[in-house]
Amino acid sequence: MIPRRSATLAALLLLAACAGQQTTATGFLAAPPPAAEDGSRAFTAVPDRLRGYRSVWVEEVAFSPGAGAPEAPDAAELAALRASYRAALREAFAARNYLLLDAAPANPAESLRVRAAITGYERANVRLNLATTLLIGPVTGGGAASEAEVVDATTGERLAALSTHGNATPWLGGPLNYYRAHGHARAALARHAAALAAQLPRRPQNWADAR
């Protein structure tokens, strides 16, 4: 007979193993990018089409629920995740020396527009993780899935796109995020933002030489 504690722990581990986000194709992107080896979907235009852009406008992040989205998401937590993802996108493009715009450009020449959506997310069960830490460690982590694209602000031509997902791992999200309800979801979205921005060339720091 299996001891009750062992059976409970086995059930928790099975639950944790079954959970997780996957790359989505919700229709937020008109045409899903090509599949990549890591399970994500990505597209980048030829290098000549990526030159000459100086500024970027990151639109408000949308919510386009896929299979990994909560059936009835809490409005406050969803708003916080959307704001966190948008901030991460702005930070990622600023790190590549793009000028951040706070609104749609009045003169969109040499400007990029970023469209992004959270398509799924899962929160860590902090109470459960605290209860299991001394026995086997945290058993729930959370994560997020997203779809995003970078387009020419004038023509709408797609220049880069990324559909991807991320789940809790100690070496990527860090161990403390197992004890924050949306820690690993935020960490995953920050990685998605950095990966999208990395598809565009880094701009020179001297704007006079940025052409």
N, C-alpha and C positions, 0 to 999 in steps of 0.2 A: 504494500500500500504506500502510495506517495505521500509524504508528510504534507500537511496543509500549507505550511510556509513555502515549501518547494513548489507546490502546484501553483500557488499564487504568484510566485516570482516567475515561473515559466509562462503563465498567462500574460503577465506584464511585458515580458520580453517579446512574446509573440505579437502583442498589440503594437509595441514600438516598432518591430520589424516590418509590420504591414503598413505602417503609416509612412507618409512621405509625399513630396511634390514631384510632378513630372512636367516635362516641357509640353506646352499647350499650343493649340491652333484654334483660337476662339472666334476668329473672324475680325478681331481688332485690326490686324494687319490684313490689308486687302489680298495680298498674296503671301503665304507663308514662305520664309526664306528656305533655302536648301538645307537638308539634314546634314549635320556634322557627326564625326565619329563619337563624340562624347555625349550624344543624345540631344544636344541643343540644335538650334537652327540659326544659321548666320549667313549674311550677305554683305559684301563690300564691293563698291564700284571700283573700276580701274583707277590706278593712282592719279592719272591726269585729271579725272573728274573731281578729285578731292582737294585740289589746290585752289588757293585764292580766297578761301573763306576766312573771315576775321571774327565774326560774332555768332552767338547762338542764343536762341530763345527756346527755353524748355517750357512746354505747355503744362498746364495742370495735369497731374497724373490721373488717369481714368481707372475704373474698376470694370474689368471684362471677365466675369467669372467662368472658369473652366472646371474640369472635374475635381480639382483639388481645392476649390473654394468652399468656404463654409456656406451652408444652406441659408442661414440667416445671420449674416455678419453684423457685428456690433458697429453701429455708425461711428462712434467715437474712436474705437480702435482702428477702423478702416481709414478714417480721416487722418489719424496720426501716421499710419503706415504710408499712405499716399504722400503726405508732406515729407516724410523721411526719405522716400524714394526720389522725390523731386529735388530735395536738397542734395542728395548724393549725386544725382545727375549733374546738377549745376557745379558741384565741387569737382566732379571728374573732368568736365570740360574746361573749367577754370584752371585745373592742374596742367592742362595741355595748352594753356595760354590763349584760350578763346575769350573774347569779351562777352560777358554775360548781359543779356538784355532782360529787362523786367516786364516787357510787354511785346506784343507783335511789332516787328520793326516797321517804322514809317517808310523807310527806304530799304527794302529787303535785299538789295544787291549785296553780295558778299556775305550773306547771312544764312545760317542754318536754322532749321526748326526741328525740335525733338518731340516726337509723340511717344508716349509710354503708357502702359497699363499694367497694373497688378492683376494677374489672372488666377492666382491661388495663394493661399497662405495658411499656415497652421501654427498655433501657439503652443508653447511648452506648458505642460501641466506642472506648475511650480510646486504645488503641495505634494503631488505624487513623487516628484524628483527628490524633494527633501526627505520624504519617507523612505525612499529606497537607496539613498546615497550611501549610508553606512553598510548596507547589505551587498548591493551589486553596482552602485552608482546610479546616476540619473537614467531614466528609461524613456523619457520623451524629450524632444528637442525643438520641433517646429521647423519651419522653412518657408520658402516663397517661390512662386513662379511669376514670370513677367514676359511681356512682349513689347518691343520698342523699335522705333526706326528714326533715322536721321534723314531729313529731306531738304532739298533746296527751297529756301523760303520764298523764292519767286515762282518757280515752276512746279514745285511739288515733287520733283524727280527724287526717287529713293537713292540715297548714297550709301547707306548702311542700315542693317537691320539685325536684330537679335531676339530670338525666342529661347528662353532657357529657364532653368530651375536650380534651386539649391536647398539642401537639407542639412540638418545639424551635424557638424563634425567638430571634435575638440580642437583639431589643428587649424581649422579655417574660422569657425565662429568663436572659438575660445570656450573654456569650461564654464566661465561665469554666466554665459548666455543660457545655460540650462536652467538657471534660476531667475530668468527674466522672461516674462510671458512671450514677448515678441523679439527677444534678443537675437535669435538665430534667423528669424524672418528679416529683420532689419539688416543683419550682416550679409545675408544672401542678396538682398536688393542692392546693397552698396557694391557688392562684387559684380552684379549685373551692370550697374551703372558704369563702373570702371572698364568692364569688358567692351561695352558699347562705345565709349569714348576712345578706347584704344584702337578702334578700327579707323579712326580719323588721324591724319598726320598731326604731330605736335607743331604748334605755331612758333615762329621765332619770338623771343621776348621783346625784341625791338620792333614795335609796330610799324615803323617806317620801312622796315625790310620784310614785312610780312606778305608781300605779294608773291 
